[in-house]
Amino acid sequence: MRPSAIIRLFKSRELRAAWIVAMAADSIQILALPLFAPGGFSPADTAIDLGVALILTRLLGWHWAFLPTLFAELIPGLDLFPTWTAAVFYISCQLVRAPEPGIYPEHLASRRSLNS
């Protein structure tokens, strides 16, 4: 990854907000463990995870990395790993590596349309 690509990527307000939401959710779940420890399926912990999933989907769009992350957060003990931050990191890496859309010369672009 090039540093310039990373800097350009973080100019996106949505990606910065997604990082903040993911790190905040993971830190709340890790630091406030005694509040969530009484039960494996604590309602507060589950509410945080569902809320974070909805917010991140709203900010970044649906990504398959959110599905295993949500399931991992439901397993007691595994939610001590910062899974939301890891998912946003993975998506950020995918965005950096995404190829630029192709720009075709005018005569090639007209061949690409179906009804031309």
Phi and psi in radians as a Rosetta constraint file:
Dihedral C 1 N 2 CA 2 C 2 CIRCULARHARMONIC -1.476 0.35
Dihedral N 2 CA 2 C 2 N 3 CIRCULARHARMONIC 2.464 0.35
Dihedral C 2 N 3 CA 3 C 3 CIRCULARHARMONIC -1.048 0.35
Dihedral N 3 CA 3 C 3 N 4 CIRCULARHARMONIC -0.614 0.35
Dihedral C 3 N 4 CA 4 C 4 CIRCULARHARMONIC -1.147 0.35
Dihedral N 4 CA 4 C 4 N 5 CIRCULARHARMONIC -0.618 0.35
Dihedral C 4 N 5 CA 5 C 5 CIRCULARHARMONIC -1.180 0.35
Dihedral N 5 CA 5 C 5 N 6 CIRCULARHARMONIC -0.660 0.35
Dihedral C 5 N 6 CA 6 C 6 CIRCULARHARMONIC -1.175 0.35
Dihedral N 6 CA 6 C 6 N 7 CIRCULARHARMONIC -0.765 0.35
Dihedral C 6 N 7 CA 7 C 7 CIRCULARHARMONIC -1.097 0.35
Dihedral N 7 CA 7 C 7 N 8 CIRCULARHARMONIC -0.748 0.35
Dihedral C 7 N 8 CA 8 C 8 CIRCULARHARMONIC -1.110 0.35
Dihedral N 8 CA 8 C 8 N 9 CIRCULARHARMONIC -0.648 0.35
Dihedral C 8 N 9 CA 9 C 9 CIRCULARHARMONIC -1.158 0.35
Dihedral N 9 CA 9 C 9 N 10 CIRCULARHARMONIC -0.686 0.35
Dihedral C 9 N 10 CA 10 C 10 CIRCULARHARMONIC -1.366 0.35
Dihedral N 10 CA 10 C 10 N 11 CIRCULARHARMONIC 0.031 0.35
Dihedral C 10 N 11 CA 11 C 11 CIRCULARHARMONIC -1.310 0.35
Dihedral N 11 CA 11 C 11 N 12 CIRCULARHARMONIC -0.255 0.35
Dihedral C 11 N 12 CA 12 C 12 CIRCULARHARMONIC -1.287 0.35
Dihedral N 12 CA 12 C 12 N 13 CIRCULARHARMONIC 2.149 0.35
Dihedral C 12 N 13 CA 13 C 13 CIRCULARHARMONIC -1.114 0.35
Dihedral N 13 CA 13 C 13 N 14 CIRCULARHARMONIC -0.636 0.35
Dihedral C 13 N 14 CA 14 C 14 CIRCULARHARMONIC -1.158 0.35
Dihedral N 14 CA 14 C 14 N 15 CIRCULARHARMONIC -0.704 0.35
Dihedral C 14 N 15 CA 15 C 15 CIRCULARHARMONIC -1.206 0.35
Dihedral N 15 CA 15 C 15 N 16 CIRCULARHARMONIC -0.705 0.35
Dihedral C 15 N 16 CA 16 C 16 CIRCULARHARMONIC -1.073 0.35
Dihedral N 16 CA 16 C 16 N 17 CIRCULARHARMONIC -0.742 0.35
Dihedral C 16 N 17 CA 17 C 17 CIRCULARHARMONIC -1.136 0.35
Dihedral N 17 CA 17 C 17 N 18 CIRCULARHARMONIC -0.666 0.35
Dihedral C 17 N 18 CA 18 C 18 CIRCULARHARMONIC -1.108 0.35
Dihedral N 18 CA 18 C 18 N 19 CIRCULARHARMONIC -0.735 0.35
Dihedral C 18 N 19 CA 19 C 19 CIRCULARHARMONIC -1.071 0.35
Dihedral N 19 CA 19 C 19 N 20 CIRCULARHARMONIC -0.757 0.35
Dihedral C 19 N 20 CA 20 C 20 CIRCULARHARMONIC -1.121 0.35
Dihedral N 20 CA 20 C 20 N 21 CIRCULARHARMONIC -0.774 0.35
Dihedral C 20 N 21 CA 21 C 21 CIRCULARHARMONIC -1.106 0.35
Dihedral N 21 CA 21 C 21 N 22 CIRCULARHARMONIC -0.790 0.35
Dihedral C 21 N 22 CA 22 C 22 CIRCULARHARMONIC -1.126 0.35
Dihedral N 22 CA 22 C 22 N 23 CIRCULARHARMONIC -0.796 0.35
Dihedral C 22 N 23 CA 23 C 23 CIRCULARHARMONIC -1.188 0.35
Dihedral N 23 CA 23 C 23 N 24 CIRCULARHARMONIC -0.629 0.35
Dihedral C 23 N 24 CA 24 C 24 CIRCULARHARMONIC -1.153 0.35
Dihedral N 24 CA 24 C 24 N 25 CIRCULARHARMONIC -0.770 0.35
Dihedral C 24 N 25 CA 25 C 25 CIRCULARHARMONIC -1.115 0.35
Dihedral N 25 CA 25 C 25 N 26 CIRCULARHARMONIC -0.778 0.35
Dihedral C 25 N 26 CA 26 C 26 CIRCULARHARMONIC -1.135 0.35
Dihedral N 26 CA 26 C 26 N 27 CIRCULARHARMONIC -0.706 0.35
Dihedral C 26 N 27 CA 27 C 27 CIRCULARHARMONIC -1.198 0.35
Dihedral N 27 CA 27 C 27 N 28 CIRCULARHARMONIC -0.649 0.35
Dihedral C 27 N 28 CA 28 C 28 CIRCULARHARMONIC -1.091 0.35
Dihedral N 28 CA 28 C 28 N 29 CIRCULARHARMONIC -0.772 0.35
Dihedral C 28 N 29 CA 29 C 29 CIRCULARHARMONIC -1.233 0.35
Dihedral N 29 CA 29 C 29 N 30 CIRCULARHARMONIC -0.546 0.35
Dihedral C 29 N 30 CA 30 C 30 CIRCULARHARMONIC -1.411 0.35
Dihedral N 30 CA 30 C 30 N 31 CIRCULARHARMONIC -0.787 0.35
Dihedral C 30 N 31 CA 31 C 31 CIRCULARHARMONIC -1.339 0.35
Dihedral N 31 CA 31 C 31 N 32 CIRCULARHARMONIC -0.514 0.35
Dihedral C 31 N 32 CA 32 C 32 CIRCULARHARMONIC -1.752 0.35
Dihedral N 32 CA 32 C 32 N 33 CIRCULARHARMONIC 0.540 0.35
Dihedral C 32 N 33 CA 33 C 33 CIRCULARHARMONIC -0.929 0.35
Dihedral N 33 CA 33 C 33 N 34 CIRCULARHARMONIC -0.713 0.35
Dihedral C 33 N 34 CA 34 C 34 CIRCULARHARMONIC -1.052 0.35
Dihedral N 34 CA 34 C 34 N 35 CIRCULARHARMONIC -0.457 0.35
Dihedral C 34 N 35 CA 35 C 35 CIRCULARHARMONIC -1.295 0.35
Dihedral N 35 CA 35 C 35 N 36 CIRCULARHARMONIC -0.502 0.35
Dihedral C 35 N 36 CA 36 C 36 CIRCULARHARMONIC -1.766 0.35
Dihedral N 36 CA 36 C 36 N 37 CIRCULARHARMONIC -0.131 0.35
Dihedral C 36 N 37 CA 37 C 37 CIRCULARHARMONIC -1.250 0.35
Dihedral N 37 CA 37 C 37 N 38 CIRCULARHARMONIC -0.452 0.35
Dihedral C 37 N 38 CA 38 C 38 CIRCULARHARMONIC -0.987 0.35
Dihedral N 38 CA 38 C 38 N 39 CIRCULARHARMONIC -0.519 0.35
Dihedral C 38 N 39 CA 39 C 39 CIRCULARHARMONIC -2.484 0.35
Dihedral N 39 CA 39 C 39 N 40 CIRCULARHARMONIC 2.588 0.35
Dihedral C 39 N 40 CA 40 C 40 CIRCULARHARMONIC -1.107 0.35
Dihedral N 40 CA 40 C 40 N 41 CIRCULARHARMONIC -0.623 0.35
Dihedral C 40 N 41 CA 41 C 41 CIRCULARHARMONIC -1.897 0.35
Dihedral N 41 CA 41 C 41 N 42 CIRCULARHARMONIC 1.051 0.35
Dihedral C 41 N 42 CA 42 C 42 CIRCULARHARMONIC -1.124 0.35
Dihedral N 42 CA 42 C 42 N 43 CIRCULARHARMONIC 2.297 0.35
Dihedral C 42 N 43 CA 43 C 43 CIRCULARHARMONIC -1.072 0.35
Dihedral N 43 CA 43 C 43 N 44 CIRCULARHARMONIC -0.632 0.35
Dihedral C 43 N 44 CA 44 C 44 CIRCULARHARMONIC -1.176 0.35
Dihedral N 44 CA 44 C 44 N 45 CIRCULARHARMONIC -0.744 0.35
Dihedral C 44 N 45 CA 45 C 45 CIRCULARHARMONIC -1.121 0.35
Dihedral N 45 CA 45 C 45 N 46 CIRCULARHARMONIC -0.750 0.35
Dihedral C 45 N 46 CA 46 C 46 CIRCULARHARMONIC -1.151 0.35
Dihedral N 46 CA 46 C 46 N 47 CIRCULARHARMONIC -0.683 0.35
Dihedral C 46 N 47 CA 47 C 47 CIRCULARHARMONIC -1.114 0.35
Dihedral N 47 CA 47 C 47 N 48 CIRCULARHARMONIC -0.701 0.35
Dihedral C 47 N 48 CA 48 C 48 CIRCULARHARMONIC -1.090 0.35
Dihedral N 48 CA 48 C 48 N 49 CIRCULARHARMONIC -0.796 0.35
Dihedral C 48 N 49 CA 49 C 49 CIRCULARHARMONIC -1.117 0.35
Dihedral N 49 CA 49 C 49 N 50 CIRCULARHARMONIC -0.757 0.35
Dihedral C 49 N 50 CA 50 C 50 CIRCULARHARMONIC -1.152 0.35
Dihedral N 50 CA 50 C 50 N 51 CIRCULARHARMONIC -0.694 0.35
Dihedral C 50 N 51 CA 51 C 51 CIRCULARHARMONIC -1.116 0.35
Dihedral N 51 CA 51 C 51 N 52 CIRCULARHARMONIC -0.751 0.35
Dihedral C 51 N 52 CA 52 C 52 CIRCULARHARMONIC -1.136 0.35
Dihedral N 52 CA 52 C 52 N 53 CIRCULARHARMONIC -0.713 0.35
Dihedral C 52 N 53 CA 53 C 53 CIRCULARHARMONIC -1.068 0.35
Dihedral N 53 CA 53 C 53 N 54 CIRCULARHARMONIC -0.742 0.35
Dihedral C 53 N 54 CA 54 C 54 CIRCULARHARMONIC -1.169 0.35
Dihedral N 54 CA 54 C 54 N 55 CIRCULARHARMONIC -0.742 0.35
Dihedral C 54 N 55 CA 55 C 55 CIRCULARHARMONIC -1.151 0.35
Dihedral N 55 CA 55 C 55 N 56 CIRCULARHARMONIC -0.787 0.35
Dihedral C 55 N 56 CA 56 C 56 CIRCULARHARMONIC -1.159 0.35
Dihedral N 56 CA 56 C 56 N 57 CIRCULARHARMONIC -0.627 0.35
Dihedral C 56 N 57 CA 57 C 57 CIRCULARHARMONIC -1.158 0.35
Dihedral N 57 CA 57 C 57 N 58 CIRCULARHARMONIC -0.652 0.35
Dihedral C 57 N 58 CA 58 C 58 CIRCULARHARMONIC -1.171 0.35
Dihedral N 58 CA 58 C 58 N 59 CIRCULARHARMONIC -0.678 0.35
Dihedral C 58 N 59 CA 59 C 59 CIRCULARHARMONIC -1.344 0.35
Dihedral N 59 CA 59 C 59 N 60 CIRCULARHARMONIC -0.783 0.35
Dihedral C 59 N 60 CA 60 C 60 CIRCULARHARMONIC -1.873 0.35
Dihedral N 60 CA 60 C 60 N 61 CIRCULARHARMONIC -0.131 0.35
Dihedral C 60 N 61 CA 61 C 61 CIRCULARHARMONIC 1.470 0.35
Dihedral N 61 CA 61 C 61 N 62 CIRCULARHARMONIC 2.950 0.35
Dihedral C 61 N 62 CA 62 C 62 CIRCULARHARMONIC -1.218 0.35
Dihedral N 62 CA 62 C 62 N 63 CIRCULARHARMONIC 2.341 0.35
Dihedral C 62 N 63 CA 63 C 63 CIRCULARHARMONIC -2.427 0.35
Dihedral N 63 CA 63 C 63 N 64 CIRCULARHARMONIC 2.492 0.35
Dihedral C 63 N 64 CA 64 C 64 CIRCULARHARMONIC -1.110 0.35
Dihedral N 64 CA 64 C 64 N 65 CIRCULARHARMONIC -0.334 0.35
Dihedral C 64 N 65 CA 65 C 65 CIRCULARHARMONIC -1.169 0.35
Dihedral N 65 CA 65 C 65 N 66 CIRCULARHARMONIC -0.360 0.35
Dihedral C 65 N 66 CA 66 C 66 CIRCULARHARMONIC -1.291 0.35
Dihedral N 66 CA 66 C 66 N 67 CIRCULARHARMONIC -0.517 0.35
Dihedral C 66 N 67 CA 67 C 67 CIRCULARHARMONIC -1.161 0.35
Dihedral N 67 CA 67 C 67 N 68 CIRCULARHARMONIC -0.935 0.35
Dihedral C 67 N 68 CA 68 C 68 CIRCULARHARMONIC -1.150 0.35
Dihedral N 68 CA 68 C 68 N 69 CIRCULARHARMONIC -0.497 0.35
Dihedral C 68 N 69 CA 69 C 69 CIRCULARHARMONIC -1.141 0.35
Dihedral N 69 CA 69 C 69 N 70 CIRCULARHARMONIC -0.762 0.35
Dihedral C 69 N 70 CA 70 C 70 CIRCULARHARMONIC -1.120 0.35
Dihedral N 70 CA 70 C 70 N 71 CIRCULARHARMONIC -0.719 0.35
Dihedral C 70 N 71 CA 71 C 71 CIRCULARHARMONIC -1.164 0.35
Dihedral N 71 CA 71 C 71 N 72 CIRCULARHARMONIC -0.670 0.35
Dihedral C 71 N 72 CA 72 C 72 CIRCULARHARMONIC -1.150 0.35
Dihedral N 72 CA 72 C 72 N 73 CIRCULARHARMONIC -0.591 0.35
Dihedral C 72 N 73 CA 73 C 73 CIRCULARHARMONIC -1.212 0.35
Dihedral N 73 CA 73 C 73 N 74 CIRCULARHARMONIC -0.382 0.35
Dihedral C 73 N 74 CA 74 C 74 CIRCULARHARMONIC -1.435 0.35
Dihedral N 74 CA 74 C 74 N 75 CIRCULARHARMONIC -0.238 0.35
Dihedral C 74 N 75 CA 75 C 75 CIRCULARHARMONIC -1.502 0.35
Dihedral N 75 CA 75 C 75 N 76 CIRCULARHARMONIC 2.126 0.35
Dihedral C 75 N 76 CA 76 C 76 CIRCULARHARMONIC -1.042 0.35
Dihedral N 76 CA 76 C 76 N 77 CIRCULARHARMONIC 2.347 0.35
Dihedral C 76 N 77 CA 77 C 77 CIRCULARHARMONIC 1.616 0.35
Dihedral N 77 CA 77 C 77 N 78 CIRCULARHARMONIC -0.623 0.35
Dihedral C 77 N 78 CA 78 C 78 CIRCULARHARMONIC -1.320 0.35
Dihedral N 78 CA 78 C 78 N 79 CIRCULARHARMONIC -0.343 0.35
Dihedral C 78 N 79 CA 79 C 79 CIRCULARHARMONIC -1.333 0.35
Dihedral N 79 CA 79 C 79 N 80 CIRCULARHARMONIC 0.015 0.35
Dihedral C 79 N 80 CA 80 C 80 CIRCULARHARMONIC -1.379 0.35
Dihedral N 80 CA 80 C 80 N 81 CIRCULARHARMONIC -0.229 0.35
Dihedral C 80 N 81 CA 81 C 81 CIRCULARHARMONIC -1.534 0.35
Dihedral N 81 CA 81 C 81 N 82 CIRCULARHARMONIC 2.427 0.35
Dihedral C 81 N 82 CA 82 C 82 CIRCULARHARMONIC -1.288 0.35
Dihedral N 82 CA 82 C 82 N 83 CIRCULARHARMONIC 1.303 0.35
Dihedral C 82 N 83 CA 83 C 83 CIRCULARHARMONIC -1.234 0.35
Dihedral N 83 CA 83 C 83 N 84 CIRCULARHARMONIC -0.623 0.35
Dihedral C 83 N 84 CA 84 C 84 CIRCULARHARMONIC -1.153 0.35
Dihedral N 84 CA 84 C 84 N 85 CIRCULARHARMONIC -0.714 0.35
Dihedral C 84 N 85 CA 85 C 85 CIRCULARHARMONIC -1.139 0.35
Dihedral N 85 CA 85 C 85 N 86 CIRCULARHARMONIC -0.688 0.35
Dihedral C 85 N 86 CA 86 C 86 CIRCULARHARMONIC -1.128 0.35
Dihedral N 86 CA 86 C 86 N 87 CIRCULARHARMONIC -0.669 0.35
Dihedral C 86 N 87 CA 87 C 87 CIRCULARHARMONIC -1.151 0.35
Dihedral N 87 CA 87 C 87 N 88 CIRCULARHARMONIC -0.739 0.35
Dihedral C 87 N 88 CA 88 C 88 CIRCULARHARMONIC -1.184 0.35
Dihedral N 88 CA 88 C 88 N 89 CIRCULARHARMONIC -0.618 0.35
Dihedral C 88 N 89 CA 89 C 89 CIRCULARHARMONIC -1.089 0.35
Dihedral N 89 CA 89 C 89 N 90 CIRCULARHARMONIC -0.777 0.35
Dihedral C 89 N 90 CA 90 C 90 CIRCULARHARMONIC -1.078 0.35
Dihedral N 90 CA 90 C 90 N 91 CIRCULARHARMONIC -0.777 0.35
Dihedral C 90 N 91 CA 91 C 91 CIRCULARHARMONIC -1.142 0.35
Dihedral N 91 CA 91 C 91 N 92 CIRCULARHARMONIC -0.661 0.35
Dihedral C 91 N 92 CA 92 C 92 CIRCULARHARMONIC -1.098 0.35
Dihedral N 92 CA 92 C 92 N 93 CIRCULARHARMONIC -0.735 0.35
Dihedral C 92 N 93 CA 93 C 93 CIRCULARHARMONIC -1.106 0.35
Dihedral N 93 CA 93 C 93 N 94 CIRCULARHARMONIC -0.680 0.35
Dihedral C 93 N 94 CA 94 C 94 CIRCULARHARMONIC -1.137 0.35
Dihedral N 94 CA 94 C 94 N 95 CIRCULARHARMONIC -0.649 0.35
Dihedral C 94 N 95 CA 95 C 95 CIRCULARHARMONIC -1.204 0.35
Dihedral N 95 CA 95 C 95 N 96 CIRCULARHARMONIC -0.611 0.35
Dihedral C 95 N 96 CA 96 C 96 CIRCULARHARMONIC -1.191 0.35
Dihedral N 96 CA 96 C 96 N 97 CIRCULARHARMONIC -0.678 0.35
Dihedral C 96 N 97 CA 97 C 97 CIRCULARHARMONIC -1.457 0.35
Dihedral N 97 CA 97 C 97 N 98 CIRCULARHARMONIC -0.136 0.35
Dihedral C 97 N 98 CA 98 C 98 CIRCULARHARMONIC -1.108 0.35
Dihedral N 98 CA 98 C 98 N 99 CIRCULARHARMONIC 2.318 0.35
Dihedral C 98 N 99 CA 99 C 99 CIRCULARHARMONIC -1.226 0.35
Dihedral N 99 CA 99 C 99 N 100 CIRCULARHARMONIC 2.625 0.35
Dihedral C 99 N 100 CA 100 C 100 CIRCULARHARMONIC -1.197 0.35
Dihedral N 100 CA 100 C 100 N 101 CIRCULARHARMONIC 2.525 0.35
Dihedral C 100 N 101 CA 101 C 101 CIRCULARHARMONIC -1.118 0.35
Dihedral N 101 CA 101 C 101 N 102 CIRCULARHARMONIC 2.483 0.35
Dihedral C 101 N 102 CA 102 C 102 CIRCULARHARMONIC -1.237 0.35
Dihedral N 102 CA 102 C 102 N 103 CIRCULARHARMONIC 2.459 0.35
Dihedral C 102 N 103 CA 103 C 103 CIRCULARHARMONIC -1.930 0.35
Dihedral N 103 CA 103 C 103 N 104 CIRCULARHARMONIC 2.030 0.35
Dihedral C 103 N 104 CA 104 C 104 CIRCULARHARMONIC -1.776 0.35
Dihedral N 104 CA 104 C 104 N 105 CIRCULARHARMONIC 2.560 0.35
Dihedral C 104 N 105 CA 105 C 105 CIRCULARHARMONIC -1.054 0.35
Dihedral N 105 CA 105 C 105 N 106 CIRCULARHARMONIC 2.746 0.35
Dihedral C 105 N 106 CA 106 C 106 CIRCULARHARMONIC -1.033 0.35
Dihedral N 106 CA 106 C 106 N 107 CIRCULARHARMONIC -0.695 0.35
Dihedral C 106 N 107 CA 107 C 107 CIRCULARHARMONIC -1.229 0.35
Dihedral N 107 CA 107 C 107 N 108 CIRCULARHARMONIC -0.478 0.35
Dihedral C 107 N 108 CA 108 C 108 CIRCULARHARMONIC -1.415 0.35
Dihedral N 108 CA 108 C 108 N 109 CIRCULARHARMONIC -0.576 0.35
Dihedral C 108 N 109 CA 109 C 109 CIRCULARHARMONIC -1.139 0.35
Dihedral N 109 CA 109 C 109 N 110 CIRCULARHARMONIC -0.620 0.35
Dihedral C 109 N 110 CA 110 C 110 CIRCULARHARMONIC -1.218 0.35
Dihedral N 110 CA 110 C 110 N 111 CIRCULARHARMONIC -0.479 0.35
Dihedral C 110 N 111 CA 111 C 111 CIRCULARHARMONIC -1.300 0.35
Dihedral N 111 CA 111 C 111 N 112 CIRCULARHARMONIC -0.408 0.35
Dihedral C 111 N 112 CA 112 C 112 CIRCULARHARMONIC -1.335 0.35
Dihedral N 112 CA 112 C 112 N 113 CIRCULARHARMONIC -0.371 0.35
Dihedral C 112 N 113 CA 113 C 113 CIRCULARHARMONIC -1.351 0.35
Dihedral N 113 CA 113 C 113 N 114 CIRCULARHARMONIC 2.662 0.35
Dihedral C 113 N 114 CA 114 C 114 CIRCULARHARMONIC -1.356 0.35
Dihedral N 114 CA 114 C 114 N 115 CIRCULARHARMONIC -0.649 0.35
Dihedral C 114 N 115 CA 115 C 115 CIRCULARHARMONIC -1.836 0.35
Dihedral N 115 CA 115 C 115 N 116 CIRCULARHARMONIC 0.449 0.35
